[in-house]
Amino acid sequence: MIGAWLGLSPARSALLANTISGVAAGMQYKIIGATWQAEAAVRGAEASRVQAG
């Protein structure tokens, strides 16, 4: 759709769509990874606090 609006050929339009989808997926995976890392850090800090107390 965007490719047609920009006047791109169908092949280039598909490449653009796939690239945009890939970038969006990569950003989502980065957010998920950062969330897991933060949760692990919190669990580690809580475990240290329980062992110390």
Wavefront OBJ file of the C-alpha trace (Angstrom):
o trace
v 0.000 0.000 0.000
v 2.727 2.469 0.953
v 4.850 1.218 -1.921
v 2.048 1.836 -4.397
v 1.557 5.310 -2.961
v 5.285 5.974 -3.413
v 5.192 4.572 -6.935
v 7.383 1.547 -6.189
v 7.294 -1.705 -8.121
v 5.560 -4.639 -6.412
v 8.914 -6.247 -5.575
v 10.282 -3.082 -3.989
v 6.985 -2.522 -2.204
v 7.184 -6.032 -0.713
v 10.794 -5.426 0.322
v 9.807 -2.182 2.033
v 6.900 -3.873 3.842
v 9.097 -6.767 5.000
v 11.797 -4.375 6.189
v 9.324 -2.325 8.195
v 7.842 -5.504 9.702
v 11.309 -6.747 10.614
v 12.261 -3.487 12.288
v 9.025 -3.479 14.291
v 9.580 -7.085 15.397
v 13.165 -6.300 16.372
v 12.051 -3.403 18.541
v 9.488 -5.636 20.253
v 12.103 -8.312 20.967
v 14.442 -5.658 22.360
v 11.716 -4.466 24.739
v 10.940 -8.048 25.806
v 14.629 -8.755 26.403
v 15.077 -5.589 28.444
v 12.013 -6.483 30.524
v 13.351 -9.966 31.254
v 16.739 -8.517 32.172
v 15.142 -6.005 34.541
v 12.986 -8.692 36.156
v 16.049 -10.883 36.675
v 17.896 -7.981 38.303
v 14.968 -7.340 40.657
v 14.748 -11.035 41.573
v 18.490 -11.081 42.233
v 18.299 -8.006 44.448
v 15.337 -9.435 46.365
v 17.131 -12.761 46.848
v 20.214 -10.961 48.174
v 18.069 -8.961 50.565
v 16.316 -12.100 51.869
v 19.646 -13.889 52.425
v 21.134 -10.859 54.201
v 18.083 -10.364 56.434
l 1 2 3 4 5 6 7 8 9 10 11 12 13 14 15 16 17 18 19 20 21 22 23 24 25 26 27 28 29 30 31 32 33 34 35 36 37 38 39 40 41 42 43 44 45 46 47 48 49 50 51 52 53
